[in-house]
Amino acid sequence: MSAILGRVRDINERSSFNRWLGIEVTEAEIGSVEIRINWREDFGQYSGFLHAGIVGTLIDTACGFSGLTITDANFLASNFSVNFLRPAMGDVFIARGKVVKPGRLQIFTRCDLYAVKDGSEKLVANGDTILCVLPEGDFK
């Protein structure tokens, strides 16, 4: 296992919310991350699709984790957007986040979210996040 993958997995494990969702970090290298969750009935909205809040969570998390692969600095999302492309139905959901442009004060990231059913991946959502790098000592 690479040091980057180990670091991202360690940070993922520290989040009780991520543990409750069952987020698994499956890949991590400089500038990119892949995470996944398995479908659970309690993740569904009223029509049985993956709830929009969880879609957003996966995109935000994959984008944030991709930022972790390029810096040790503390950062927070300063802007976040999601495009819902089709109903999210599947057995597994895979989010692939990547750094689009690293910067000293901002890191621009993007993510595609796929639903997997019967071995076939379908793009169900995508999004962008701007990560704001916090000055040393301002993380309180």
N, C-alpha and C positions, 0 to 999 in steps of 0.2 A: 504494500500500500504506500502511495506517495505521501510525503509530508503535507502537501496541500490538502489532499483528500482527508487525511487524519485530522487536520486542523478544522476543516469545515464540519466533519462528522462530530468532533468534540463540541463545537459551538452549537450544533443542532441538538445534541443530547442535553445541553444545559437549558433548553427551552421547554418548559412543561407543556406549553401549547403545542409545540411541534411534536412532542412525544404523544400527546393525546390524539393528534391527527394521524400519527403513524408515519410522519415524513421520514423517508429514507434517502440519504445522500448516496447516489450510486456512482457518480463520476464528478471529479473536480480536477481541473488543471488551470494553469495561468489563464485567466480571463473567461473561464466558462465552468458551468456547473450543471449537473442533472440531478433532479430530485423526483421522487415518486411517492404516491400513496395508493393504497388499495381502496376500492369502493366499499363503503359501509352504508347501510340503510339510513342511519342517522345523519348522513351527509346530504341527503336529498331535500330538495325544496318541494312544494306542493304538487308538482307534476312528475316528480321522481328523478329530475336531473340533478347533477351536482350543483349545490347551492352557489350562487354568485359570490358570496363571502368567502367560500373556500377556493373558488377559482382565483379571486383576487389575492388571497393569502398565498397560494402556490406561486403566482407570478411575482409578488412582492418578495417572497422568501428566496426564490431562485435568483432574482436580480440582486438582492442583498448579498447572498452567498457568492455570487460571481465577483462582487466588489471585494469580498474577503480574500479572494485569490490573488489580488494585486497590491494590497496595502495592509499594514498593521494598524493604521490610524482608525480612530473611532469615527463613525459616520451614522447619519440618519437619512431616511427618505425625505426629500423636500418636495417632491412631486411624484405622482403615481397615476398612471392611467391604464385602463383595461378595455380591450375591444372584445366583445362577445360575438364570435363568428357563427356558432351553431350550438344547439343544446349539447351540454356535456354529459354524454352517456357512455359508460364503459365499466370495465372491471378494474382497470388500473389507469391512473392519470400521471403523465410524465411532463414535468416542466423543465425546459432547457433554457437557462439564463446565460447571457454573455455580456461582457463589457464592450460597449460600442466605442466609447472614447473615455480614457482615463484622464483626469486632470488633478491639479494640486488642490483645488477647493471643491470640485464637483466630479462625480463619476457617472457617466451616462450608460445605462444598461437597457437591455431588451430581453424579452422572454417569449417563447412560444409554448403553449400548453396543448398537449395531445391526450385524447382519450383512446385507450386500447381496448378493443373488443375482438375476441376470436383471433388474436394475433395481428390485427390490422390497426394501425395508428391513424387517427383523424385529427387534424388541427381544429381545436374548438375555441381557442382564445389566444390573444397575444397582448402584450403590454410593454410599457416603458416606465422606468423609474430613474429619477435623478437623485443620486446619493450626495448629500452635503457633508463634506469632511469637516469634522469639528476641530477647532483649535485645541492644542494641548491643554488639558486642565479644565476644559469647558463641558466635560461630560458628567456634570453633577446636577 
